[in-house]
Amino acid sequence: MIDTAANEDRPSLVQVRSLSKSYRTAHGAVELFRDLSLEVPAGELLAIVGESGAGKSTLLHLLAALDAPTAGHVTVDGIDVTALKSAGQAAFRNRTVGYVWQFHYLLPEFTALENIAMPLLAQGMARAEALRRAARWLDEVSLAGRARHRSGELSGGEQQRVSLARALVTEPRLLLADEPTGDLDSRTAETIFALLQRLHAAHGLTSVMVTHHLGLAGRCGRTLVLREGRLLPLAGGDSPQ
Ligand code: ADP
């Protein structure tokens, strides 16, 4: 068994046990990982790097209950994610986990403020309260002046700030970020990563970030490489792609 335990005494927020994932394709089964294990201690900012196609996004999808494993278990904050039925998965995705992707997926017909409020409205929160909380988050990502802008009226960096605010407005314990700076120029990428780091620390988050940027990965608490279905500590000779 491949055990990638962190050398920390803190309790784990995320536990991955003997996880396997295969896809059936027209050309036969593709096995991404088998018997994969991982512990993410509460409060850790973990970077996962690896070649394109290694299975990094799939691993995040499994942590977010957006995909089901072939075998094994994922536990987040004491919840066995792999045992959830669809209503439980939806509640888990809305409350326990926040995620940011490479592309912002903001709804173009709504303002920045409304986009941030969306997960709270999905919970059934009254509109006025949801907008009040969204405004606080807009301020937290330094975009108070952009409340009425629609996503097409925001720069790439601003869109990603709104995505971060939307991911965190429900106050999740786990933040998952899949190449959050992958679509940004290097200066904006730096700003967004610094914001992610600040929010991670200020809100006591546990965060897992997939990135091909080894410089940013090196500034996370720990970096693991996903390679040939195994999660391994980053070695000196590893390259980003
Ligand atoms: P990474 O994020 O490391 O680039 P992904 O997790 O996106 O890798 O994908 C890993 C591999 O899994 C892909 O190369 C593809 O072959 C396979 N894969 C992903 N999703 C599916 C799917 N829905 N059906 C079949 N194969 C898939």
Residues whose N, C-alpha, C, O or C-beta is under 5 A from the ligand:
A	BS01	ADP	Y23 R24 E51 S52 G53 A54 G55 K56 S57 T58
